[in-house]
Amino acid sequence: MTQHATLSLERWARFSHEHQLMMIANEMNRATRLMATDDRPSRNLAYERVLRLADLTVEANPKRAFRRELLRWRDLVGALYLAATPDSQAHHAALRSLLQLSPATAVQIPYLLG
């Protein structure tokens, strides 16, 4: 069971749109630290948490266009999760794309990705 398995949709929906994105980015950042290791189980657990939070965000958001973009982004993470070997470049591209979904989160790009 992942860390966020008991997080309810009602509780998640109380967070702002930007806060939700930053919490997903936080889990992606945790996965970033695992890219250079051979610890695939821990990396996959991080991706599972990312996918769970993305699902909650899609469910909690009434804006159709945002949900569509987040679902497309989720497919990128799904591919990272299924990959036999870690792809640091694709991971960083996915994190950048996530942060670009909101102007408030985009300002974090230099801090997380240099």
Contacts in CASP RR format, 6 or more apart in sequence:
PFRMAT RR
TARGET T0000
AUTHOR 0000-0000-0000
METHOD contacts of the structure
MODEL  1
MTQHATLSLERWARFSHEHQLMMIANEMNRATRLMATDDRPSRNLAYERV
LRLADLTVEANPKRAFRRELLRWRDLVGALYLAATPDSQAHHAALRSLLQ
LSPATAVQIPYLLG
2 45 0 8 1.000
2 48 0 8 1.000
2 49 0 8 1.000
2 52 0 8 1.000
3 49 0 8 1.000
4 49 0 8 1.000
4 52 0 8 1.000
4 53 0 8 1.000
4 56 0 8 1.000
5 52 0 8 1.000
7 52 0 8 1.000
7 53 0 8 1.000
7 56 0 8 1.000
9 56 0 8 1.000
9 59 0 8 1.000
9 60 0 8 1.000
12 20 0 8 1.000
12 53 0 8 1.000
12 56 0 8 1.000
12 57 0 8 1.000
12 59 0 8 1.000
12 60 0 8 1.000
13 60 0 8 1.000
15 23 0 8 1.000
17 61 0 8 1.000
17 66 0 8 1.000
17 102 0 8 1.000
18 102 0 8 1.000
18 104 0 8 1.000
18 105 0 8 1.000
20 53 0 8 1.000
20 56 0 8 1.000
20 57 0 8 1.000
20 60 0 8 1.000
21 57 0 8 1.000
21 98 0 8 1.000
21 99 0 8 1.000
21 101 0 8 1.000
21 102 0 8 1.000
21 105 0 8 1.000
22 105 0 8 1.000
22 108 0 8 1.000
23 53 0 8 1.000
24 50 0 8 1.000
24 53 0 8 1.000
24 54 0 8 1.000
24 57 0 8 1.000
24 98 0 8 1.000
25 95 0 8 1.000
25 98 0 8 1.000
25 99 0 8 1.000
25 105 0 8 1.000
25 108 0 8 1.000
25 112 0 8 1.000
27 46 0 8 1.000
27 49 0 8 1.000
27 50 0 8 1.000
27 53 0 8 1.000
28 46 0 8 1.000
28 50 0 8 1.000
28 77 0 8 1.000
28 91 0 8 1.000
28 94 0 8 1.000
28 95 0 8 1.000
28 98 0 8 1.000
29 95 0 8 1.000
29 112 0 8 1.000
30 46 0 8 1.000
30 49 0 8 1.000
31 43 0 8 1.000
31 46 0 8 1.000
31 47 0 8 1.000
31 50 0 8 1.000
31 80 0 8 1.000
31 91 0 8 1.000
32 91 0 8 1.000
32 92 0 8 1.000
32 95 0 8 1.000
32 112 0 8 1.000
34 42 0 8 1.000
34 43 0 8 1.000
34 46 0 8 1.000
34 86 0 8 1.000
35 43 0 8 1.000
35 86 0 8 1.000
35 88 0 8 1.000
35 91 0 8 1.000
36 86 0 8 1.000
36 88 0 8 1.000
37 43 0 8 1.000
40 86 0 8 1.000
43 86 0 8 1.000
44 81 0 8 1.000
47 77 0 8 1.000
47 78 0 8 1.000
47 80 0 8 1.000
47 81 0 8 1.000
48 81 0 8 1.000
50 77 0 8 1.000
51 74 0 8 1.000
51 77 0 8 1.000
51 78 0 8 1.000
51 81 0 8 1.000
54 70 0 8 1.000
54 73 0 8 1.000
54 74 0 8 1.000
54 77 0 8 1.000
55 74 0 8 1.000
57 70 0 8 1.000
58 67 0 8 1.000
58 70 0 8 1.000
58 71 0 8 1.000
58 74 0 8 1.000
61 67 0 8 1.000
61 70 0 8 1.000
66 101 0 8 1.000
69 101 0 8 1.000
70 101 0 8 1.000
73 94 0 8 1.000
73 97 0 8 1.000
73 98 0 8 1.000
73 101 0 8 1.000
76 90 0 8 1.000
76 93 0 8 1.000
76 94 0 8 1.000
76 97 0 8 1.000
77 94 0 8 1.000
79 90 0 8 1.000
80 86 0 8 1.000
80 87 0 8 1.000
80 90 0 8 1.000
80 91 0 8 1.000
80 94 0 8 1.000
83 90 0 8 1.000
92 113 0 8 1.000
95 112 0 8 1.000
95 113 0 8 1.000
96 109 0 8 1.000
96 113 0 8 1.000
98 105 0 8 1.000
99 105 0 8 1.000
99 106 0 8 1.000
99 108 0 8 1.000
99 109 0 8 1.000
99 112 0 8 1.000
99 113 0 8 1.000
100 106 0 8 1.000
100 109 0 8 1.000
END
